[in-house]
Every structure is written in C-alpha cells, then in structure tokens.
Amino acid sequence: MKIQTTILTAIAAAALIVTGCNKEQVGKAVDDTKAAVASIDTSKVEAAFASADADTKKALEPVIASVKSADYSGAVTQLKALGEKFKLTDEQQAAVNDLIAKAEQAIKDAATKATGDATKAATDMTKSLGK
C-alpha cells in the first residue's frame, strides 16, 4: 500500500474508531476518503505520448499505473523523472505538467478531507463524553 493511502486510511480509521464506530463504518469512511480524491483522467497524457518512442512509452506505463491506483505522490515523482530523463515535446511537457498539477491537487484534497473527518470525529467524541 502506498504511503499516501496508508496515511489517509490510518487517519480516517483512527478518527472513526475513537468515536466508537463499528468495523463496517470504518471501512466505509476509508472508502469515502479514497473516493474523495477522485481518479485523475490520464487520456490527455496518453494521447500526448502516443507518437513517442518505445522507451518513452515504456517509462510512462508505471506513471499511468500509479495514477490509476491513486498513488499520486509516486506518480509525481515518476513524472518529474520522466521529464528529466527523456527529451519531451512541448505537447508532452504540457501534458506532464498538467498531470502533475492534478496529482498534487488530489493529494491536497485528500489531506483536507482527512483533516475534516478527524476534526468531525474529535468533535463528536467531545460531545459524547459530555453526556
């Protein structure tokens, strides 16, 4: 499991366990957190690299796999390395930069959602302790 997903899962699970949720509710909350970082469309970058040489296409495959498995930090790292290792066209560079921006935004959105969930759980716990 990738670091981002692991962190989000841990935060969501801890927040819900503290409030006394059952296992099914914890699993649903983790799934909701993952869904909040909606998948990123890779068709633009795939189209930009359609005419690339075989080595460049092969280097793009793990990037696409990372994005589709919601490993956005891994995808950003791989995209930056791709830009440094291969001579990209302007169209390819624009597609790479766009995908990096989308992945970074997804990471930010996931962190914001997890923070909100943890805050809500802490508030709910405080309310239940006061009763």
N, C-alpha and C positions, 0 to 999 in steps of 0.2 A: 504494500500500500504506500502511496506517495506521501510525502511529508505534509503537504497542504491538506489533503483529505484526512490524514491522521489527526492533525491538529483540530480541524473543524469537527471531526467526529468526537474527539475527546471533549472538546468544549461543549458541544451540544449534549452529549451523553451525561457529562458531569452536571450540567445545569439542570437537566431533567431528572436525574437520579436524586439530586438534592431535594427537589420538590416532591419526591415520593411517587413518581410516575412508574407505571409498570413497564416491563420489557418491550411490549408492543408499541407503547407510546414513545419510548426512547428510539426505537428503530425508525418509527415514522418521522420523528424530529430530525434524525440524521439524514433520512432520505429527502426531507423537505429542504434541509440546508444544502444538500448536493444539487437539488433541483433549482434552488435559488441562483446558483451560478450556472445558468442555462448554457447548454452546449454552444460552442462557437462554430459558425459556418466556415468550413475550410475550402469551399469551392473556388473562391477568388484566388487563393494562393496556389491551389492545384492547377487552375487554368493558366496562371502566370508561368508555372513551371512545366506545362505540357510539352513545350518545344525544347526544354533543357536537355543537356546531355545526360547519359545514363548514370554517371557518377553523382551528378547533382540531384537527379530524381531519387536515387537510392538514399542520399543523405536527407531528403525531405520526408521519406517514409516514416522514420521514428518520430519526427515532429508531428505529423498528422496523427499518428497513433497516440502520442502524448495528449494532444488536444482532445481527441475523441474519448480518452479515458479520464479527462478532466485534470490531468497533471499539467496545469498551466505554468507552474514555475519551471518544470523540466522543459516544456515547450519553448519558453522564452530563452532559456539557456541555450538550447539547441538551435533556435533561430538566429541568435546572435553569433554563434559559432559558424553557422551556415553562411552568414553574410561575410564573415572574415575569411573563411576557407575558400569560397568559390567566387568567381567573378560574376556578379549578378547584373542583369539588365535593369534599366530604370523601372520597368514594369514589375519585375521580380522583387526588387528592393522595396518598391511601394507596397506590394502585397505582403512582404515580410514585416515591414514596419506597421502596417495595419493590423496584422495578426498579433504582433507583439503588444500593440495598444489594447486590443480586445482581451488578450490573455491577462494583461496587468489589471484591466478594469474588472475582469471576472474574479481575480484574486482579491481585489479591494472590496467588491460586492460581497464575497463570501465572508471576509473578515467583519464587515459591517453587520451582516446578518447574524453571524455567530455572537458578536458583541451584544446585539439587540436581544437575542434569545437568552443569553446569560444574564443580562440585566432584568429581563422579564422574570426569569426563574428566581433570581435573588429577591425581587420584589414580591413574588408570590410566596416565597419561603418566609419572608419577613411578615407578611400578612397572616400566614398560617400559624406562625409562632405566637403572634399576638392574641390569638383566640383562646 
